[in-house]
Amino acid sequence: MADDFRTTEVGDRYARALFDLALETGRLDAVRADLKSLRAAWGESADLRRLVQSPLISADDQGKGLSAIAEKAKFDATTKNFLALLAQNGRGRDLAPVIGGFEALYAKHAGLVAAEVVSAQPLTTAQLKSVTAALTQALGKTPEISAWVDAGLLGGLKVKVGSKLFDASLKTRLDQLKYSLKRA
């Protein structure tokens, strides 16, 4: 699901427009908070993903659905208007890349480093603090961590910072061992 938020050319253009507007109007933090909650809802709701990605749902219906979500979640007016514009232009399917692009622009603007941590089980607060401390020491900056759970890892962690992936998962180690045994 994290791959849904990869940026695209169209997503980058819309993200840049939203970022510039939010910065210009002084609503950057409010829009960012709205997009964070929308991203969380994306991960939890198959209905939201279906609403946005289905070619069978008209742009008008997407706009109504996104407006209802924005109204219920009490999003900032800038975010509401942007979601309506995205649907009106038939670009609802680009919502996830827009969110990813906006997050990248915000991180660059604020000097943040984004890190994605994937674990087999939810991390405890102590474990998350430990990972944050290790990344802070390695990167020289305090990272903003997004934590995901993937039971397929079996154990361990995968940490992605920018284009670098640090894979210390049990699944990868078992796959490497399997490959080594096949070669022998």
N, C-alpha and C positions, 0 to 999 in steps of 0.2 A: 504494500500500500504506500510505502514511502516513495516508490518510483512514480506514483501518480503526480507527485509534485516536482518532477523534473521540468526545467524551463523549456519553453519553445519560443520561436521567433515572435509569434502572435502574443503568447503569454507575456513575453518580455516587454512588448510595446504597450500592452494594456497595464502591466505592472508599473512601468515607468510613468505612464500618464496618471495613474492613481497615486503613486508615490509623490510626484511633483505637485499634484493638486493638494494632497494631504499636508505636504510640507509648506506649501504656499498659504494654506488657510489655517495652519497651526493645529491641525487635527491628526498629526502623524501618529501619536501614541494611541489615540482612540481608534483609528482605522487599523492599526497594527493589532490591538486587542480584539477587534471584531474579526479580523482575518485569522487570528490564532484560535478563537472559539469556532470559527467556521471550519478550520482545518481539523480540529478535534471532532466536530460533528461529522465531517467527511469520513473519518476513520470508524465512527460508531454506527453510521446510518447508511445502510444499503439503499434505502429509499432516496436519500439525498443524492447519492452517486447516480442512481438510475434517473432521477429527475434531470440532472445536469447532462448526463452522457447519452441518453437515449435519443436516437434520431426520430423516434415516433412521437415524441413530445414536442409540440410546436414552441416557437420562440415566445409566443404570447403566454402560453401556459407555464413555460420555464420562468418567465418574468413574474407571473403571479405567485408561483411557488417560492421563488427566491425572495420576493417582497414579503410574503407571509412569514418566512423564516426570519428575515431581518427585523420585521416588526415585532415578532414574538420574542426575539433575543434582545430587543431594544438597542439595535445597532445605531451608530452615529449616522446622521443624515448623509454625509459624504459616502459612506459605505453603502447605504440603501440606494442612493442614486446611481452609484457605480454598478451595483448588481443589476439594477433595472436596465442600465445602458448595455451591459454585457449581454443580457438576454435579448434585448431589443435588436441588437446587432447580430443575433444568431451565434454568439460566441460563448454560450453557456458551458459548452464542453471544454473550454479553455480556462475554466475557473481554477482548477488545481495548479496548472502552470503559472497562472497569474499570482496565486498565493505564494508559490515557490519563488517567483521572480521578485515579488514585493519583499519577502523575507531576506533575500540576498541583497537587495538595494538598501534595506534598513540596516542590515548587519554592516555593510560597507560604510554607510553614513555614520553609524554610531560607533564604529571601530570594534564591533563584536566578532567573535569567532563562533560559528555554529558547529555543533557536534551532534551527530546522531548515534545513539547507543542502542543496540539491539541485543536483547538478552533472552534466554530461554524461559525465565520467570520474571515477574515484576521485581525490580530492584527495591531494596529497602532504602530508607532515608540515609542510613549510615553508608551503604554501598554506593549510593549516588554521590554522597559527599566525597567518598574515597576516589571515585572515578573523576569527579570534578577537580579534586586536588592534584591527581596525577596528570590530567590534561593541562591544568594551569601551569604546572611545572614544565611540562614538555613544550607547550606552545608559547609560554611567556605572557599569555593573556587568559583572562577568565572566560571559559567558553559558555555559550548558552546551549544547554543540553536538551535534546528531544529524545525521550526514551520510548522504545517500542518493545513489544514482546513477540517473539517468534519461537513457538514451542519446538519447531523443527531443528533448532540449533542444538538441542539436547542438553547443553550446558555451556558455560563460558559466555563470551561477549564478542560482538562485532562493533567497532567504533569507526565512524566515518567522519573525517574532518576535511572539508573541501573535496578534493579529488582523491585523497588518501584513505585507504581502508586498512584498518588494523583488525585482523581476524584471529581471535583466540577462542574460537568456538570448538566444542567437542566434535561436532559434525564434520568440520573441515579437517580436524586432526585424524578422525576415523577414515575419511575419504583419502587422505594422504597415505595413511597406513595401508589401506586397501590397494591403492595404486602401487605402492612399493612392493607389496606381497605379490601382485600380479606380474611385476617385472622380474622378480627373483626366480 
